[in-house]
Amino acid sequence: MTVVSCPNCAKKIEWSDKNPYRPFCSERCKQIDLGAWAEEKYVIPAANPADDPLDDEPD
């Protein structure tokens, strides 16, 4: 049995098919995390924004 900590509240939970909210312990913790993403509290940094080919201006 694999036991993990909920990323939101750190409660120990079993990682199994019995938990439809994994890696979270409950729907509440899952929704809190989703809300944090929606409020842009989490960010994924770009490797190097200067290398973005979409930012190049046409010649």
Rosetta constraint file for C-alpha pairs under 8 A:
AtomPair CA 1 CA 14 HARMONIC 6.90 0.50
AtomPair CA 1 CA 15 HARMONIC 7.39 0.50
AtomPair CA 2 CA 14 HARMONIC 5.87 0.50
AtomPair CA 2 CA 15 HARMONIC 5.48 0.50
AtomPair CA 2 CA 16 HARMONIC 7.75 0.50
AtomPair CA 3 CA 12 HARMONIC 6.41 0.50
AtomPair CA 3 CA 13 HARMONIC 5.49 0.50
AtomPair CA 3 CA 14 HARMONIC 4.51 0.50
AtomPair CA 3 CA 15 HARMONIC 5.75 0.50
AtomPair CA 4 CA 12 HARMONIC 5.63 0.50
AtomPair CA 4 CA 13 HARMONIC 5.54 0.50
AtomPair CA 4 CA 14 HARMONIC 6.38 0.50
AtomPair CA 4 CA 15 HARMONIC 6.51 0.50
AtomPair CA 4 CA 23 HARMONIC 7.52 0.50
AtomPair CA 5 CA 9 HARMONIC 7.85 0.50
AtomPair CA 5 CA 10 HARMONIC 4.70 0.50
AtomPair CA 5 CA 11 HARMONIC 5.34 0.50
AtomPair CA 5 CA 12 HARMONIC 4.54 0.50
AtomPair CA 5 CA 13 HARMONIC 6.14 0.50
AtomPair CA 5 CA 23 HARMONIC 7.78 0.50
AtomPair CA 5 CA 24 HARMONIC 7.93 0.50
AtomPair CA 6 CA 10 HARMONIC 4.47 0.50
AtomPair CA 6 CA 11 HARMONIC 5.27 0.50
AtomPair CA 6 CA 12 HARMONIC 6.39 0.50
AtomPair CA 6 CA 13 HARMONIC 6.89 0.50
AtomPair CA 6 CA 23 HARMONIC 6.02 0.50
AtomPair CA 6 CA 24 HARMONIC 4.75 0.50
AtomPair CA 6 CA 25 HARMONIC 5.63 0.50
AtomPair CA 6 CA 29 HARMONIC 8.00 0.50
AtomPair CA 7 CA 23 HARMONIC 7.14 0.50
AtomPair CA 7 CA 24 HARMONIC 6.39 0.50
AtomPair CA 8 CA 24 HARMONIC 7.10 0.50
AtomPair CA 8 CA 29 HARMONIC 5.89 0.50
AtomPair CA 8 CA 30 HARMONIC 7.89 0.50
AtomPair CA 8 CA 32 HARMONIC 7.69 0.50
AtomPair CA 8 CA 33 HARMONIC 6.88 0.50
AtomPair CA 9 CA 29 HARMONIC 7.24 0.50
AtomPair CA 11 CA 25 HARMONIC 6.92 0.50
AtomPair CA 12 CA 25 HARMONIC 7.88 0.50
AtomPair CA 13 CA 25 HARMONIC 6.23 0.50
AtomPair CA 14 CA 19 HARMONIC 7.64 0.50
AtomPair CA 15 CA 19 HARMONIC 7.06 0.50
AtomPair CA 15 CA 22 HARMONIC 6.62 0.50
AtomPair CA 15 CA 23 HARMONIC 7.13 0.50
AtomPair CA 16 CA 22 HARMONIC 7.80 0.50
AtomPair CA 19 CA 25 HARMONIC 7.62 0.50
AtomPair CA 21 CA 25 HARMONIC 6.28 0.50
AtomPair CA 21 CA 26 HARMONIC 5.74 0.50
AtomPair CA 21 CA 27 HARMONIC 6.08 0.50
AtomPair CA 21 CA 30 HARMONIC 6.83 0.50
AtomPair CA 22 CA 26 HARMONIC 7.91 0.50
AtomPair CA 24 CA 29 HARMONIC 6.01 0.50
AtomPair CA 24 CA 30 HARMONIC 5.80 0.50
AtomPair CA 25 CA 29 HARMONIC 6.60 0.50
AtomPair CA 25 CA 30 HARMONIC 7.85 0.50
AtomPair CA 26 CA 30 HARMONIC 6.42 0.50
AtomPair CA 27 CA 31 HARMONIC 6.11 0.50
AtomPair CA 28 CA 32 HARMONIC 6.21 0.50
AtomPair CA 29 CA 33 HARMONIC 6.30 0.50
AtomPair CA 30 CA 34 HARMONIC 6.30 0.50
AtomPair CA 31 CA 35 HARMONIC 6.08 0.50
AtomPair CA 32 CA 36 HARMONIC 6.33 0.50
AtomPair CA 33 CA 37 HARMONIC 6.49 0.50
AtomPair CA 34 CA 38 HARMONIC 6.27 0.50
AtomPair CA 35 CA 39 HARMONIC 6.13 0.50
AtomPair CA 36 CA 40 HARMONIC 6.25 0.50
AtomPair CA 36 CA 41 HARMONIC 5.29 0.50
AtomPair CA 36 CA 42 HARMONIC 6.79 0.50
AtomPair CA 37 CA 41 HARMONIC 5.86 0.50
AtomPair CA 37 CA 42 HARMONIC 5.68 0.50
AtomPair CA 48 CA 52 HARMONIC 7.45 0.50
AtomPair CA 50 CA 55 HARMONIC 7.97 0.50
AtomPair CA 52 CA 56 HARMONIC 7.38 0.50
